[in-house]
Amino acid sequence: MRIAIVGGGASGMATAYLLDKQGHHVTVFERQPMLGGHIRTLNQNVKPNQSDCHERLESGVLEFPTVFHNFLTLMQELGVEMVPVKIGSALFPKEGNHFLSGVMIEENFTGIQRLIEYLRFDTLYARSIRLWLKTRFAERKDFYDQPLSRYLKDQNTSNLWLKLMTMYSYSMRFELIDDFPAELAMPILRDYIAVDWLRVEGGVYSYIEKILERFKGDVLLNVELANLSRSPAGVNVKRANGDVQEFDKVVLATPPDQVMALLADPTAAEVKRFSAWKANYATTTVHRDASMYDDHGIRHPSEFDFFQTDSRWGYNGYLNQLSDVASPPHYFLSFQLEALIAQDCIIHTQNHHTPLYTTEAFRYRDEVVATNGENHTYHAGAYLGDGLHEGAIASAFRVAQLIG
């Protein structure tokens, strides 16, 4: 069959690889000049745009928990090497005490100061046990159609940290997290935190390169689509320049807020399922500025640290650990921390288009999964799973199985 895939990110390229392996003729349409979507590895598929840097640094997807079974299955098939990485975290409020995870305490403090830091962390951990016990044996349906604020409603440090971890995972502004769907967040906060983590040796984009080595279909970059129209005979893909191509099926591997703009003939059911989705535009910065740690006596940053500025919370990810780069200098990926970063330390600035996860938008997610394939139209994307890389790859396997 002739199959069009709209979107060359993780879910689109994984779907393209699987369908191509099944013998279909696959064409990938990507509006950007490069593949990868949120996979952005400097000096692989992305070039630094602010200053010279020759290191291979992750500026998008960073690390993967060992419970990402579909993702790890694909990596094994592609021959991609996964390397263990120690994950730590820290919380730095603008005023008051900081809180450090065990990994960060071990790497930064000794003697009585280490004991003090552990006592502070253990107190915080003990406060979160009640929530963990409450959710440990809950099923996903128990969180259905509920905002995250229902479960993290108390204004305490442990709940703050969990909300910040959600902010980190989905790069959404902290003030939007209260309406984040609990059905998505709570299982992840429960199941992904206390596990081992891995990074991709050689950069995350290297697995897209492995796919391209095997892929026999067509990849079209810098292509702007006007719309898609469906009929009993198949799908017409119309470009902005007026060109039209015919396909038997189409896979929409785009953020869900783009679906309605692409469909020339949406059904009433599709309007219901996708109209509430909006775009989340996030800006991240790759930089060398470690000065935000100086006031706290931190010499060894951890993999995702949270800082409060005068106006908002943001995160700082330590790329030396996540990209296997010797230090000094230190390299970081930050979100919402522009006020703390010296301009002459900035290496790369980029914008991301991700789904804006809200309780209302998420309401029909399961219905999209259950009806995948209607009108010759399939959907792939992280939002159809955990919202992370595992969800993207799992959705690709699902589409490949459905098409056969």
Buried (B, 14 or more C-beta within 10 A) or exposed (E): BBBBBBBBBBBBBBBBBBBBBBEBBBBBBBBBEBBBBBBBBBBBBBEBEBBEBEBBBBBBBBBBBEBBEBBBEBBEEBEBEBEEBEBBBBBBBEEEEBBBBBBBBBBBBEEEEBEEBBEBBEEBBEBBEEBBEEBEEBEEEEBBEBBBBEBBEEEEBBBBBBBBBBBBBBBBBBEBBBBBBBBBBBBBBBBBBEEEBBBBEBBBBBBBBBBEEEBEBEBBEEBEBBBBBBEEEBBBBBBEEEEEBEBBBBBBBBBBBBBBEBBEEBEEBBEEBBBBBBEBEBEBBBBBBBEBBEEBEBEBBBBBBBBBBEEEBBBBBBBBBBBBBEEEEBBBBBBBBBEBBEEEBBBBBBEBBBBBBBBBBBBBBBEBEEBBBBBBBBBBBBBBBBBBBBBBBBBBBBBBEEBE
